[in-house]
Amino acid sequence: MSEDNFTLAKPDTEVSIRHTFGIDVDGTVPAFSTGNEHVPTVDPGYQFDPSTTMAILAGFRDNLRVLLQGRHGTGKSSHIEQVAARLNWPCVRLNLDSHVSRIDLIGKDAIVLRDGKQVTDYREGLLPWCYQRPVVLILDEYDAGRPDVMFVIQRILEADGKLTIMDQNKVIPPNPYFRLFATANTVGLGDVTGLYHGTQQLNQAQLDRWNVVARLDYLSEEAELNVVLSKQNWMADEPHRSVLLQMVRMANLTRSGFTQGDVSVVMSPRTVISWAQNLRVFGDLDFAFHTSFLNRCDEVERATYGEYYQRCFGRLPGDAAPELWTRL
């Protein structure tokens, strides 16, 4: 697809919410019949959370600004990407870390070669590029953005807001099919737990501009089991499936312990997938547990994690590499 055709593209079909996302709701969502290189890859085993999916679909269908909040590893960004993938909607993710500045978003002058001569040319930033195209822009780690960056974003939080590029004396209207989403670990009030270092308090006037604020929590035990199996299908047969179920229950114990203030590090679904992957690589459950999770936990809390492990597997995790590994 050429750049001009991409800019002028618009949804040309509708997809069923029930058939596409497995949610028992009548209704359709606009979609593109064909995609391009910016459309995310479909994960056929992805488990859609119904309420979160409906919030995201509202953003696509009604041009609402949607903010997803939840703990790490719950799949906030992936959820938006997988919806976009099924709608063939081009998608761009931007991580708002401390190195992203205002000029990175808006654009800047750059020295380029033209006809063998060095000339100064204005290079458009990612924000105006997306704003003028039918693109889903996902702002990851929204609660870690710098204040100067956040105020640039504030104007485009209004569906009909125009983006002003002062360096170019230019006012850019939004593409009718531009969509804006963001993900955050906190609700914009800062982090008192120390778990999400680098997050900060957000301007409440800006938070008020988000049309939909949805919360995504960890999956149910059965749903998480299916997610891990979709990534590590070698555990689908017995006795591996029973072992995996205990691994998921171990992860749930860390989450309950975190909520109660007993531990400070939780096992996300991503960690369980890594644990299963390491189990296949090393062939030892305990060593895989150490390498995927326990080695990054505080020494003081390891005894508590050991108790959780004993509840699930009937023994404490070994603290050494498999006995088969011996020095020559």
Phi, psi and omega in degrees: 000129179289164181298319180295316179295324178297315181297324184269355183296150177211157180304134184234013178208175178231143176242148181282132177295318183296311186283327185274323187244359176069029179249132185282071182221135173283143177140163181229165179227139178297147182208167176262138180287333177228151180251187175221192186292347180270354180281129180297158178282136180288130171261105186295339181264009184292137180259112182276128172281123188303309184293320178294319180297318179295323177295317179294318180297327176297323177297318179291313188286317188252010179057049177262148176275122188241127176248123178258126180242141178174169181290164181296145177083003180278350176089036182296304181294320180299324181298314179294317181298319182289330172293314179300322181298320182281345176261359184056036183263122179304142190220136177230131178252136178231121179272118183275062177281178187291349181271348179279119183252176180298318182289335175295323180284313188277317184130170183200163175284140179221147178274123182230162175268127177222119184056038177078006180240148176278124179227158178268126182230143179275125179256119183294137178281176184293324184295307178295330178298312179292321187297335182263008184227161178283073188235144170269119176257120178254120177265099179282153180052049184301327181278008176247005183288149177289149182304319181294328178288319183297325181286336172294320182289331188304320183295323184278000175288344174272131187303328181253014181290143178259142181267120181264123176255095186295325181297336182247005185049050188230138177241121186252119173282154181284148169296138182302340184245020169286135179230144184236128176228160175213155176233147181209148176276333180245178180259024176085009180255012183088177183234113180267352183275339184082001182286327184242073181298136179101347176281160184213171177289143181253153177298121184293332176294327178286317178301327181293342181278347176285124183290323184228126173242112183247149179247130179246118180256180179294156183287164172294164183302313183293319180294319179294322177301316180293324178297313181295320179296328178293334179265329182233070187289352177292347180264012184288336182265163176280147005271004184298322182297320178296321177296317180298322178300319177293326177295318178295320178294325174299316178298319179295327177294322178294326180289319176296319178297323178294316180300324181275356179084014181277328180225163184245355180235132181249154174270118177272167174304327177297322179293320179297321177297318177296321178299314179296320179295316179293329176297319179291323182289313187264340179072017181220120185298315183295314181295323177296323178295317178299312187285336181264338186216302193297327182293345178256011179263156178296138180304323183295329186267354185295330177296323178293317177296327176297323177295318177300316181299319181293325178297324184275321189245358176077013179199162175281152178290135176298152183250019180224164176292160180308144183298338180291341180271102180233152180287136179290000000 
